[in-house]
Amino acid sequence: MAYISLYRKYRAQDFEELLGQSHVTVTLRNAIQQGRLAHAYLFCGPRGTGKTSTARLLAKSLNCEQGPTPNPCKVCRFCRAIQEGNCVDVIEMDAASETSIDDVRTSIIENAKYPPMEARYKIYIIDEVHDLSAKAFDALLKTIEEPPPHVVFILATTEFHRVPPTIRSRCQRFDFHRGTIADITRRLEQVLAAEGFTAEPAALHLVARAADGSWRDALTALEQVIAFSEGGAITAQTVYNALGLLEDETLMQLTDALLERNAGKALHLLEGQMLLGREPRVFAESLIQHWRALIQAVLHAHDRAGAYDPTVWSAMIEQARRAGIPRLLAWWEQMAGALSEMRTSGSPRAILELYLLRLACEPSVAPAPQYVASVQPAASTPRPIPPAPTPRATPPAATPEPTPRATQPAPLTDAPTQLPIDPATANQLWQQRVEELVQRSPAGGMHLRGSRLELDGDIVRLMMPTRFGYEYFKQQARRESNLIDEVRKTLGAPNAPVQLAYSDAARPEEPLPTPPPPAERELEGEELVDELMRALNGHEVDAGEE
């Protein structure tokens, strides 16, 4: 007997074997048992979730010699013929290749009026029904609306929104769910046991994750892994090599390299994966999925634990907490942009390297030099814009702002902090918030690159890296007020007084540039001759001499 693929060999043969779709099987079995059959069904859902298998099971239940019954016998001639695809009264039509109105008229409309040749019902299973043309849908509409009593239509689609509303309204709709990783893993264990193989739990988790909720894709991937393995238990490394997946350890190492701003290590890891034949687009997609999993590790630490090895999951939770959600979101967004560029670029690897270098070379927190500050009161009401402070001006004693430049300021970060946060954590959170602001408003956010927070008791100073950036936010009260609100939100202190300042490190006075000598007038005619004679003879030439 010829070899049969696993997804065909282990296709569900009754409603009990159809996993993950209990809401569909219960409804259909009750309808059959109560005699409340619809004349048209619309099965919707992602690929590999059991739509065609359910259509064949419904055909068995309706045409079984002991039926209609919710539990077909699987041994009568009709059950066997439907299972093997040989029943003349169960017509399966692929709308992806038979899309025209002539195909619908020939295959369905003209034949639907005739009674079934052998079975109880004539059943039309139209797969990928959304691919039918508009004219074909119009021609099919009347037949689906009022079919003969011996005809049942079962339409299957992965794109429900492309099915016309006139067709949808005449069908009973069932939405098929993706399989969970836990359910798919249990199914893979059953298939491996039946095939006489064993596998590590981590290996089955990897196959289930790669299937992305598709039962058929999981069995197809498992079949490839079995063919690649050389006997014995299937390991996680076997799955990585057979399916061309990126190892979780590599993704974690690359993320650590970006957190450490180690561009060399990031490029070295990328080079190793390229030598293994990994595609740059697959690499970028794997990074996005890893960062997505890290965010889920922070938000739902227990909901996703079953998808990973416990040791790997614990390490991912720790890495996610070090990275922080804002930074991961910014990386995710930038890598998604890189992936979009790679799809149209002739050199996707260069695009990927460029973005990895950008992520690894983000500006670090600048040291705190001398500053010039202006104090913003705790009230959120915008105040008038004071004149910008000049470097050498000394304000009057009665004027509290702007604060005069201190020649030797005390280190503010060493002062006792009354805010519920320490300076290191405050600056880490602020750098993450700066990246968010850069994404939201590049024009203003770029002025905040290199800025830092200083805590002095209950006062917060935002040190701008340049006076130009300081004056940018001081030009408009709304800009300054919004920036101060962002600082307060970052620290979780809505009423903290915030000082906006700019760095003004002492620099040697640069000498004024020496003006260039005046350009000499170009000589011509007799003046040119006289000048040449002076240079050659060293004496004046009489104007009358020849």
C-alpha positions as CSV (number, residue, x, y, z in Angstrom):
1,M,0.0,0.0,0.0
2,A,1.3,3.5,-0.9
3,Y,2.5,5.7,2.0
4,I,-0.2,8.1,3.3
5,S,0.7,11.4,4.9
6,L,0.1,11.7,8.6
7,Y,-2.5,14.5,8.2
8,R,-4.5,12.2,5.9
9,K,-3.9,9.0,7.9
10,Y,-5.0,10.6,11.2
11,R,-7.9,12.7,9.8
12,A,-10.9,12.6,12.1
13,Q,-13.4,9.8,11.2
14,D,-16.2,10.7,13.6
15,F,-17.2,13.7,15.7
16,E,-15.4,12.4,18.8
17,E,-12.1,12.5,17.0
18,L,-12.5,16.1,15.9
19,L,-10.4,18.0,18.5
20,G,-10.7,21.6,19.5
21,Q,-14.1,22.2,17.9
22,S,-16.6,21.1,20.4
23,H,-18.9,24.1,19.8
24,V,-19.3,22.9,16.2
25,T,-19.6,19.2,16.8
26,V,-22.2,19.5,19.7
27,T,-24.4,21.8,17.5
28,L,-24.3,19.6,14.5
29,R,-24.9,16.4,16.4
30,N,-27.9,17.9,18.2
31,A,-29.3,19.2,14.9
32,I,-29.0,15.7,13.3
33,Q,-30.5,14.0,16.3
34,Q,-33.5,16.4,16.4
35,G,-34.0,16.4,12.7
36,R,-33.4,20.2,12.4
37,L,-31.0,20.1,9.4
38,A,-30.2,23.3,7.6
39,H,-29.9,23.3,3.8
40,A,-26.6,25.3,3.8
41,Y,-23.7,25.6,6.2
42,L,-20.8,28.1,6.1
43,F,-17.6,26.8,7.8
44,C,-15.1,29.7,8.6
45,G,-11.7,29.6,10.1
46,P,-7.9,29.4,9.6
47,R,-6.3,26.7,7.5
48,G,-5.9,23.3,9.0
49,T,-8.6,23.6,11.7
50,G,-10.9,20.9,10.4
51,K,-13.4,22.5,8.1
52,T,-13.2,20.0,5.3
53,S,-13.0,17.1,7.8
54,T,-16.2,18.3,9.5
55,A,-17.9,18.6,6.1
56,R,-17.1,15.0,5.3
57,L,-18.3,13.9,8.8
58,L,-21.6,15.7,8.3
59,A,-21.9,13.9,4.9
60,K,-21.3,10.6,6.6
61,S,-23.8,11.3,9.3
62,L,-26.5,12.2,6.8
63,N,-25.9,9.3,4.4
64,C,-24.9,6.4,6.7
65,E,-27.0,3.4,6.3
66,Q,-28.0,3.6,10.0
67,G,-28.7,7.3,9.7
68,P,-29.2,10.1,9.7
69,T,-27.2,9.6,12.9
70,P,-24.8,11.7,14.9
71,N,-22.6,8.6,15.2
72,P,-21.9,7.2,11.7
73,C,-20.9,3.5,11.7
74,K,-17.7,4.1,9.5
75,V,-18.1,0.6,8.0
76,C,-21.1,0.8,5.6
77,R,-20.5,1.4,1.9
78,F,-21.5,5.0,2.1
79,C,-19.2,5.8,5.1
80,R,-16.3,4.1,3.4
81,A,-16.9,5.7,0.0
82,I,-17.1,9.2,1.6
83,Q,-14.0,8.5,3.6
84,E,-12.1,7.5,0.4
85,G,-13.6,10.3,-1.7
86,N,-15.5,8.0,-4.0
87,C,-19.1,8.7,-3.3
88,V,-20.9,10.0,-6.4
89,D,-23.4,11.9,-4.3
90,V,-20.9,13.8,-2.3
91,I,-19.4,16.4,-4.7
92,E,-16.3,18.3,-3.6
93,M,-15.6,21.4,-5.6
94,D,-12.4,23.5,-5.3
95,A,-13.5,27.1,-5.9
96,A,-9.9,28.2,-6.2
97,S,-9.7,26.5,-9.6
98,E,-13.4,26.4,-10.6
99,T,-14.3,30.1,-10.2
100,S,-16.4,31.0,-13.2
101,I,-20.1,31.1,-13.7
102,D,-19.8,28.2,-16.2
103,D,-18.2,26.0,-13.6
104,V,-21.0,26.7,-11.1
105,R,-23.7,26.2,-13.7
106,T,-22.2,22.9,-14.9
107,S,-21.2,21.4,-11.6
108,I,-24.1,22.6,-9.3
109,I,-27.1,24.4,-10.8
110,E,-27.9,21.9,-13.6
111,N,-27.3,18.8,-11.5
112,A,-28.8,19.9,-8.2
113,K,-32.4,19.3,-9.4
114,Y,-31.7,15.6,-9.9
115,P,-32.1,13.3,-6.9
116,P,-29.1,11.5,-5.5
117,M,-28.1,8.3,-7.4
118,E,-27.4,6.1,-4.3
119,A,-27.2,8.0,-1.1
120,R,-29.9,9.7,0.9
121,Y,-28.7,13.3,0.3
122,K,-26.7,15.0,-2.5
123,I,-24.1,17.1,-0.7
124,Y,-22.0,19.8,-2.3
125,I,-18.8,20.7,-0.5
126,I,-17.3,23.9,-1.9
127,D,-13.8,24.6,-0.5
128,E,-12.3,28.1,-0.6
129,V,-15.7,29.4,-1.6
130,H,-14.5,33.1,-1.4
131,D,-12.6,32.5,-4.6
132,L,-15.8,32.3,-6.7
133,S,-16.4,35.2,-9.0
134,A,-19.1,37.7,-8.4
135,K,-21.2,36.3,-11.3
136,A,-20.7,32.8,-10.0
137,F,-22.0,33.9,-6.6
138,D,-25.0,35.5,-8.2
139,A,-25.8,32.3,-10.2
140,L,-25.4,30.2,-7.0
141,L,-27.6,32.4,-4.9
142,K,-31.0,31.2,-6.0
143,T,-30.1,27.5,-5.7
144,I,-28.7,28.0,-2.2
145,E,-31.7,30.0,-1.1
146,E,-34.3,27.4,-2.2
147,P,-32.5,24.1,-2.9
148,P,-34.3,20.8,-3.5
149,P,-35.0,18.9,-0.3
150,H,-32.4,16.3,-1.1
151,V,-29.5,18.8,-1.4
152,V,-27.2,20.2,1.3
153,F,-24.6,22.8,0.7
154,I,-21.4,23.0,2.9
155,L,-19.3,26.0,2.1
156,A,-15.8,26.4,3.6
157,T,-13.6,29.5,3.6
158,T,-10.6,31.0,5.3
159,E,-11.7,34.6,4.4
160,F,-15.2,35.1,5.6
161,H,-15.3,38.8,4.7
162,R,-15.0,37.9,1.0
163,V,-18.2,35.9,1.0
164,P,-21.1,38.2,-0.2
165,P,-23.6,39.0,2.5
166,T,-26.4,37.5,0.3
167,I,-24.7,34.1,0.6
168,R,-23.9,34.5,4.3
169,S,-27.4,35.3,5.3
170,R,-28.7,32.0,3.8
171,C,-26.2,29.8,5.6
172,Q,-25.7,28.6,9.2
173,R,-22.3,29.9,10.1
174,F,-19.7,28.0,12.2
175,D,-16.4,29.6,13.3
176,F,-13.6,27.1,13.7
177,H,-11.0,27.8,16.4
178,R,-7.2,27.5,16.2
179,G,-5.8,24.7,18.3
180,T,-4.0,25.6,21.5
181,I,-0.4,24.5,22.0
182,A,-1.4,22.2,24.8
183,D,-4.1,20.4,22.7
184,I,-1.8,20.1,19.6
185,T,1.0,18.7,21.8
186,R,-1.3,16.0,23.2
187,R,-2.4,15.1,19.6
188,L,1.2,14.9,18.5
189,E,2.0,12.6,21.4
190,Q,-0.9,10.3,20.3
191,V,0.4,10.2,16.7
192,L,4.0,9.5,17.8
193,A,2.9,6.7,20.0
194,A,0.9,5.2,17.1
195,E,3.9,5.5,14.8
196,G,6.3,4.0,17.3
197,F,8.4,7.2,18.0
198,T,9.2,9.1,21.1
199,A,10.0,12.8,21.5
200,E,11.1,15.2,24.2
201,P,8.4,17.5,25.5
202,A,10.4,20.5,24.4
203,A,10.5,19.2,20.9
204,L,6.7,18.7,20.7
205,H,6.3,22.3,22.1
206,L,8.4,23.6,19.2
207,V,6.4,21.7,16.6
208,A,3.1,22.9,18.1
209,R,4.4,26.5,18.2
210,A,5.5,26.3,14.6
211,A,2.0,25.1,13.6
212,D,0.4,28.4,14.7
213,G,-2.8,26.7,15.7
214,S,-3.2,24.5,12.6
215,W,-3.7,20.8,13.3
216,R,-2.8,19.9,9.7
217,D,0.4,22.0,9.8
218,A,1.4,20.3,13.0
219,L,1.2,16.8,11.6
220,T,3.0,17.9,8.4
221,A,5.8,19.4,10.4
222,L,6.0,16.3,12.6
223,E,6.2,14.1,9.5
224,Q,9.2,16.2,8.4
225,V,10.9,15.9,11.8
226,I,10.4,12.1,11.8
227,A,12.0,11.9,8.4
228,F,15.0,14.0,9.5
229,S,15.6,12.1,12.8
230,E,17.9,9.1,12.8
231,G,16.1,7.0,15.3
232,G,15.7,7.3,19.0
233,A,13.9,10.2,20.8
234,I,13.3,13.3,18.8
235,T,15.1,16.3,20.5
236,A,14.5,20.0,20.3
237,Q,17.7,20.4,18.3
238,T,16.3,17.9,15.8
239,V,13.2,20.1,15.4
240,Y,15.3,23.3,15.0
241,N,17.4,21.7,12.2
242,A,14.5,19.9,10.4
243,L,12.2,22.9,10.3
244,G,14.9,25.7,10.0
245,L,13.7,27.5,13.1
246,L,15.9,29.9,15.1
247,E,16.8,28.6,18.6
248,D,15.3,30.3,21.6
249,E,18.8,30.5,23.0
250,T,20.0,32.5,20.0
251,L,17.1,34.9,20.2
252,M,17.8,35.5,23.9
253,Q,21.5,36.0,23.3
254,L,20.8,38.5,20.5
255,T,18.3,40.4,22.8
256,D,20.9,40.5,25.5
257,A,23.4,41.9,23.0
258,L,21.0,44.7,22.2
259,L,20.4,45.4,25.8
260,E,24.1,45.6,26.4
261,R,24.6,47.7,23.3
262,N,27.1,45.2,22.0
263,A,26.8,45.7,18.2
264,G,29.7,43.3,17.5
265,K,28.0,40.4,19.3
266,A,24.7,41.1,17.5
267,L,26.3,41.0,14.1
268,H,28.3,37.8,15.1
269,L,25.1,36.0,16.0
270,L,23.5,37.1,12.8
271,E,26.4,35.9,10.8
272,G,26.2,32.5,12.4
273,Q,22.5,32.2,11.5
274,M,23.2,33.3,7.9
275,L,25.8,30.5,7.5
276,L,23.2,28.0,8.6
277,G,21.0,29.1,5.7
278,R,18.5,31.2,7.7
279,E,16.7,33.8,5.6
280,P,16.9,37.4,6.8
281,R,13.1,37.7,6.7
282,V,12.7,34.6,8.8
283,F,15.3,36.0,11.2
284,A,13.4,39.3,11.6
285,E,10.1,37.5,12.0
286,S,11.6,35.2,14.7
287,L,12.9,38.3,16.6
288,I,9.5,39.9,16.5
289,Q,7.8,36.7,17.8
290,H,10.4,36.5,20.5
291,W,9.9,40.1,21.7
292,R,6.1,39.5,21.5
293,A,6.6,36.5,23.8
294,L,8.7,38.6,26.2
295,I,5.9,41.1,26.4
296,Q,3.4,38.3,27.1
297,A,5.8,36.9,29.7
298,V,5.5,40.2,31.6
299,L,1.7,40.6,31.2
300,H,0.6,37.0,31.4
301,A,3.4,35.1,33.0
302,H,1.2,32.0,33.5
303,D,-0.9,32.0,30.4
304,R,1.9,31.2,27.9
305,A,4.1,29.0,30.1
306,G,2.9,25.8,28.5
307,A,4.4,26.9,25.1
308,Y,8.0,26.8,26.3
309,D,10.3,24.7,28.3
310,P,10.0,25.8,32.0
311,T,13.7,26.7,32.1
312,V,13.5,28.8,29.0
313,W,10.3,30.4,30.1
314,S,11.9,31.5,33.5
315,A,14.8,33.0,31.6
316,M,12.5,34.9,29.2
317,I,10.5,36.4,32.2
318,E,13.8,37.6,33.7
319,Q,14.9,39.1,30.3
320,A,11.6,40.7,29.8
321,R,11.8,42.5,33.1
322,R,15.3,43.8,32.3
323,A,14.2,45.1,28.9
324,G,11.0,46.7,29.9
325,I,7.8,46.8,27.8
326,P,8.3,50.3,26.3
327,R,11.7,49.2,24.9
328,L,10.4,45.9,23.6
329,L,7.5,47.7,21.9
330,A,9.9,50.2,20.2
331,W,12.1,47.3,19.0
332,W,9.0,45.5,17.8
333,E,7.8,48.5,15.8
334,Q,11.2,49.2,14.3
335,M,11.8,45.5,13.3
336,A,8.3,45.4,11.7
337,G,9.4,48.4,9.6
338,A,12.6,46.6,8.7
339,L,10.6,43.5,7.7
340,S,8.5,45.7,5.4
341,E,11.6,47.1,3.7
342,M,13.2,43.7,3.3
343,R,10.2,42.5,1.3
344,T,11.0,45.0,-1.4
345,S,14.7,45.3,-1.1
346,G,17.3,43.5,-3.2
347,S,19.6,43.1,-0.2
348,P,17.4,42.1,2.8
349,R,20.4,41.1,4.9
350,A,21.9,44.7,4.6
351,I,18.5,46.1,5.8
352,L,18.5,43.7,8.8
353,E,22.1,44.5,9.8
354,L,21.3,48.3,9.5
355,Y,18.4,48.0,11.9
356,L,20.3,45.7,14.4
357,L,23.1,48.3,14.5
358,R,20.6,51.1,15.1
359,L,19.0,49.1,18.0
360,A,22.5,48.2,19.5
361,C,23.8,51.8,19.2
362,E,21.1,53.7,20.9
363,P,22.5,56.7,22.7
364,S,23.3,56.1,26.4
365,V,22.5,58.3,29.3
366,A,24.9,61.3,29.3
367,P,26.8,62.4,32.4
368,A,25.4,65.3,34.4
369,P,27.5,68.5,33.8
370,Q,26.7,72.0,35.1
371,Y,23.2,73.2,34.4
372,V,21.0,76.2,34.1
373,A,17.5,75.5,35.4
374,S,14.1,77.0,35.6
375,V,11.7,75.7,38.2
376,Q,8.2,74.6,37.1
377,P,5.7,74.7,40.1
378,A,3.8,71.6,40.9
379,A,0.5,73.0,39.6
380,S,-0.3,71.9,36.1
381,T,-1.5,75.3,35.0
382,P,0.9,76.6,32.3
383,R,2.8,79.7,33.3
384,P,4.1,82.5,31.1
385,I,7.3,81.8,29.3
386,P,10.2,83.6,31.0
387,P,13.1,85.0,29.0
388,A,15.8,82.5,28.2
389,P,18.7,82.8,30.7
390,T,21.9,84.2,29.3
391,P,25.2,82.5,30.2
392,R,26.8,85.4,32.0
393,A,23.8,87.3,33.4
394,T,23.3,87.3,37.2
395,P,19.6,87.6,38.1
396,P,18.4,89.9,40.8
397,A,18.3,88.5,44.3
398,A,14.5,88.8,44.5
399,T,13.9,86.9,41.3
400,P,13.7,83.1,42.0
401,E,13.9,82.1,38.4
402,P,15.8,81.4,36.4
403,T,18.3,79.9,38.8
404,P,21.8,81.4,38.3
405,R,24.5,79.1,37.0
406,A,26.4,77.5,39.8
407,T,30.1,77.4,39.3
408,Q,30.5,74.2,41.4
409,P,27.0,72.6,41.9
410,A,26.7,69.9,44.4
411,P,25.9,66.4,42.9
412,L,22.1,66.3,43.1
413,T,22.0,62.5,42.6
414,D,23.7,62.0,46.0
415,A,21.0,63.9,47.8
416,P,18.5,61.9,49.9
417,T,15.5,61.0,47.7
418,Q,12.0,61.6,49.0
419,L,10.4,60.4,45.8
420,P,9.3,56.7,45.7
421,I,12.0,55.8,43.2
422,D,15.8,55.8,43.1
423,P,17.8,57.8,40.5
424,A,19.1,54.8,38.5
425,T,15.6,53.4,38.1
426,A,14.2,56.8,37.3
427,N,16.7,57.3,34.5
428,Q,16.1,53.8,33.1
429,L,12.4,54.5,33.0
430,W,13.0,57.9,31.5
431,Q,15.1,56.5,28.6
432,Q,12.3,54.0,27.8
433,R,9.8,56.9,27.8
434,V,12.1,59.0,25.5
435,E,12.1,56.2,22.9
436,E,8.3,56.2,23.0
437,L,8.3,60.0,22.6
438,V,10.7,59.7,19.6
439,Q,8.2,57.3,17.9
440,R,5.3,59.5,18.7
441,S,6.9,62.9,17.8
442,P,10.3,62.6,16.1
443,A,10.7,66.4,15.9
444,G,10.4,67.0,19.7
445,G,11.6,63.6,20.8
446,M,15.0,63.9,19.2
447,H,15.8,66.8,21.5
448,L,15.4,64.5,24.5
449,R,18.0,61.9,23.3
450,G,20.8,62.1,25.9
451,S,18.7,63.8,28.6
452,R,18.7,62.6,32.2
453,L,16.8,63.0,35.4
454,E,18.3,64.3,38.7
455,L,16.4,63.8,42.0
456,D,17.0,66.4,44.7
457,G,14.7,65.6,47.6
458,D,11.2,65.9,46.2
459,I,12.4,68.0,43.2
460,V,13.1,66.5,39.8
461,R,15.4,68.1,37.3
462,L,15.3,67.2,33.6
463,M,18.7,67.9,32.2
464,M,18.6,68.7,28.5
465,P,21.7,67.8,26.6
466,T,21.8,71.1,24.6
467,R,20.6,74.6,25.1
468,F,18.9,74.4,21.7
469,G,16.7,71.6,23.0
470,Y,16.0,73.5,26.2
471,E,14.9,76.5,24.3
472,Y,12.8,74.4,22.0
473,F,10.6,73.3,24.9
474,K,10.7,76.8,26.5
475,Q,9.4,78.5,23.4
476,Q,5.8,77.3,24.0
477,A,4.1,76.8,27.4
478,R,2.2,73.8,26.0
479,R,5.4,72.0,25.0
480,E,7.0,72.5,28.4
481,S,3.8,71.5,30.2
482,N,3.4,68.3,28.1
483,L,7.0,67.4,28.7
484,I,6.7,67.9,32.5
485,D,3.6,65.7,32.5
486,E,5.6,63.0,30.7
487,V,8.3,63.2,33.5
488,R,5.6,62.9,36.2
489,K,3.9,60.0,34.5
490,T,7.3,58.2,34.2
491,L,8.1,58.6,37.9
492,G,4.5,57.9,39.0
493,A,4.5,61.3,40.9
494,P,1.7,63.4,39.4
495,N,2.4,66.4,41.7
496,A,6.2,66.5,41.8
497,P,7.8,69.8,41.0
498,V,9.9,69.5,37.9
499,Q,12.8,71.7,36.8
500,L,13.6,71.9,33.1
501,A,17.4,72.5,32.7
502,Y,20.1,72.3,30.1
503,S,23.6,71.1,30.3
504,D,26.3,73.8,30.2
505,A,29.6,72.1,30.8
506,A,32.6,74.5,31.1
507,R,34.3,74.8,27.7
508,P,37.5,76.7,26.8
509,E,36.8,80.0,25.0
510,E,37.4,79.5,21.3
511,P,39.5,82.3,19.8
512,L,37.8,84.4,17.2
513,P,38.7,83.3,13.7
514,T,41.4,85.5,12.0
515,P,39.8,87.3,9.1
516,P,41.2,86.4,5.8
517,P,43.4,89.0,4.1
518,P,41.7,91.1,1.5
519,A,41.7,89.6,-1.9
520,E,44.3,91.3,-4.2
521,R,43.0,93.2,-7.1
522,E,43.7,91.4,-10.4
523,L,46.2,93.4,-12.5
524,E,46.1,93.8,-16.2
525,G,47.7,95.9,-18.9
526,E,50.5,98.3,-18.0
527,E,50.0,97.7,-14.3
528,L,50.8,94.1,-14.8
529,V,53.9,94.9,-16.7
530,D,55.1,97.4,-14.0
531,E,54.6,94.8,-11.3
532,L,56.6,92.2,-13.2
533,M,59.4,94.6,-13.8
534,R,59.6,95.4,-10.1
535,A,59.7,91.7,-9.2
536,L,62.5,91.1,-11.7
537,N,64.7,94.2,-11.3
538,G,63.9,95.4,-7.8
539,H,63.4,99.1,-8.9
540,E,60.8,101.4,-10.2
541,V,60.3,101.5,-13.9
542,D,59.7,104.9,-15.5
543,A,56.4,105.1,-17.2
544,G,58.0,106.6,-20.3
545,E,60.6,104.0,-20.8
546,E,59.9,101.3,-23.4
